[in-house]
Amino acid sequence: MVLYELIDYSTLKMIWWLLLGVLLIGFAVTDGFDMGVGTLLPFIAGTDIERRVVINTIGATWEGNQVWFILAGGAIFAAWPPLYAISFSGFYLAMFVVLAAMILRPVAFKYRSKRPDPAWRNAWDWALFTGSFVPALVFGVAVGNVLLGVPYKLDTDLRMTYDGSFFGLFSLFSLLCGLLSVSMLVMHGSVWLVMRASGDIARRARRAGTVAAGFGILLFALGGYLVSTGFVEGFRITSEVNPNMVANPLAKQVVTEGGAWMRNYAAHPILWLAPGIGFLGLVGTLLLLQTRLEMLVFAFSKSAVFGIIATVGVSMFPFILPSSIQPEASLTVWDASSTHRTLFNMLVATAIFLPIILVYTAWVYKVLWGKVDEETIERDNHTAY
Amino acid sequence: MHRTQVDYDLKRGKMMEFDVVDLSRLQFAMTALYHFLFVPLTIGLSILLAIMETVYVMTGREIWKRMVKFWGTLFGINFVLGVATGLTMEFQFGMNWAYFSQYVGDVFGAPLAIEGLMAFFMEATFVGLFFFGWDKLSRRQHLAVTWAVAIATNFSALWILIANGWMQHPVGSIFNPDTMRMEVSSFYDVLFNPVAQAKFVHTVSAGYITAAMFMLGISAWYMLQGRHLRIAKRSMAIASAFGFASALSVVVLGDESGYEANLNQQMKLATIEAMWETEPAPAAFNVVAWPDMEGRDNLFAIEVPYVMGLIATRSLDTVIPGIKDLVERSKDRIRQGAIAWDALQTIRNDPQGVGEDVRATFARNSDSLGYGYLLLPYTDNPMEATAEQIDAAAWSTVPNVLPMFYAFRIMVACGFFFILITAVFFYYSSSGQLDKLREKRRWLLHIAVWSIPLPWIACEMGWFVAEYGRQPWIIESMLPTAVGVSSLSVTEVLLTLAGFVALYSVLLVIEITLMIKYIGIGPDEDETADDARETSARPLAGPAPVPAE
């Protein structure tokens, strides 16, 4: 008996599917409001001092939030190697666009305040906008494509060939998902600004957040309608499933059919909680954003992000990356993971470090908490962004 | 068996065109070398900041706080580009090296993920508090934050070098024909890989020197200008002591890397030395040579007898194999690899029905599977390879000798120069004679200023020797680089390569401009009582007229 056999292989696969969700939701909940704030920046704040207020609500903490994204990349590499290989090489140019945009973000935060020149500062404001809006859109479009199935094939060497193009990523449904992602993050960013800023900026943020929540409700409902009516086809495994199988994605049979993404809800009605929480969060934010219940609205906004992403996950389970042109090569929870041993070792590492991360992150937020306004910027003129 | 993309790409590679493999390698080299412009300074300067702030908290003297803030500003300008370019590094294994990622993710992914969990989160979360927390934390709390940033930064070097060390020396893993990938057999062996440990200490020491030379050079410039003398002298004292210790360790630990290379990557060592023939032990060290790849010999060489054998084997009688002997040895492994490759085709075409004898044949030869792949550019069926094809594949295991030879020598020369210059400055600062430098030894200060780029050159050369020297392997002896590539089109990779070059160039220009601007502005000079006392006690420390350069 070796240590890693303490936990069954199929259980570990399940745990890592949940952890994948935790990482993506962690990223969207934390860096999500940074992206929302960055997207709003050029529109919600006009003067330099207003823009500095907006930037400094996230300036000291956004960098830690972005690590959720980097960690998601590393954890997918470790726990779901074929997913890492196929998704990033398949979405090659889209990934480049995301990276190029995200590269602008750290630089923009740091360099903007290094020169007083208005043209310099304005250029970095638009860099921040690009580094926030573009990833928010492309991540949503990517999720849309995953729901539709991605055009890739695997040969028996498990070498992937991709049969799509960059512009092929943009379909009606995937754009809908992209816009839902933008609405959700803009709403989340607005709620953040209501909490951390005041005066005119908070007032404009309330308005922007309300509009974004409204769009979010419409788009989420429309997406659900398209999936449930079979306009967007889902995938279903037709061969026998052995959750303890070795990880080779080619050992199963899969069909595409309308309504397949609804099967899990029929089998386990409790899963309706996921879209339910998503809608509750969106509606709660829409209704309460004009009130003074800032922390409650933030909780609703976080629930919306959680619910929407969880909905994608549970609809597709056990699929994590379906192939539209060779469905049997789709990646599922059961056949696309690392080995039993690696999943166990990584779980130990996560169990040790994730709680530590949460503790010090909470402490840092607590130290830096407080409203940012024009006075605080002028007081800390040298240190503030 | 149907033709795979890789056969096609490898065939085209033979015709000396730029293909997807070359372009992907170029892009990886470009983005990694660029990332590595910022990382060593971050690694070293974070520690120096923590040391200076420790002095501040222990002595309570404000000048040390101003030093931390000043060097911290430069640290910040550098740090963000390390973060920005690090994003690319985390994802481009999957983007450009998809088959590699699928092939080794079970082993290679874990250290990357742990790097995120253990290092990146800590570094990125506390770095914000380092800059914004001065008024919100007690002195001790802020000091703890600074140390957290420094430790986390060094941890990230540890984990990425565990990953890289495994590519150089793939221990603790085995190829599984049912999943078509390498899988972990001992996580412990991967973590405590001797190559990774040697690389880690060598690389962080290089980072420490980079930061020390940076601080030394800028401080020397202030001294030449007669500005910020009190901060410059203190910075110089810290930088020269820290730099001297690091320069000694980088050379000693680099030697450890060379020793490990002799055990595990003999071809790398032979090309570094341009040693074509096996010599009787102990082998001579080529100081200067002109290696000729075509003629497979050196056109000329100046040798120092015995030195090479002593460094690489630490003995008088162990023979170091030359390039030609290593090529001969690889022929046996290529033949074995062809057998493994052939057995693997049979297994993967019918994983359930295949006989135990085929699996046994594969298991016996699977260590050499990577060598079997080396035949794919020359033949569709490695089992039928001719003697000429095997010869060509064997010679493809030799990286180009000339750049290896000189890149290594430039790096080593820089290393010895760092020992010398930090020793000189350490002598002047520890004997309290830094003012004498300003009066009588200004040329020494000039040398320190002009030496600022040298650690970057040494670091990039070190990366080149380690990574180019591993070619043609992406995983040493296990997977050729050309097999690891993604199935992309030339146009796609050209587009992203051009995009990265353009974006990175613009950012680098902006970074250097800002760096120069903030070095020009210099630290805050705050004439508190503490400062004034010292200024009057030491006349030379006052604002002196700027001498004509």
Interface residues (C-beta under 8 A of the other chain):
Chain A: G59 A60 T61 W62 E63 G64 Q66 V67 I70 L71 G73 G74 A75 I76 F77 A78 A79 W80 P81 P82 Y84 A85 I86 S87 F88 S89 Y92 L93 M95 F96 L99 A100 M102 I103 L104 R105 P106 V107 F109 K110 Y111 K114 D155 T156 D157 L158 R159 M160 T161 Y162 V246 A247 N248 S338 T339 R341 T342 N345 M346 A349 T350 F353 L354 I357 Y360 T361 V364 V367 L368 D380 T383 A384
Chain B: H2 T4 Q5 V6 G76 I77 F79 V80 L81 V83 A84 T85 G86 L87 T88 E90 F91 Q92 F93 G94 M95 N96 A98 Y99 S101 Q102 V104 G105 D106 V107 F108 G109 A110 L112 A113 I114 E115 G116 L117 M118 F120 F121 M122 A124 T125 F126 V127 G128 L129 F131 F132 G133 W134 D135 K136 L137 N176 D178 T179 M180 R181 E183 V184 F187 R348 N349 P351 S486 S487 L488 E492 L495 T496 G499 F500 L503 L507 I510 L514 K517 Y518
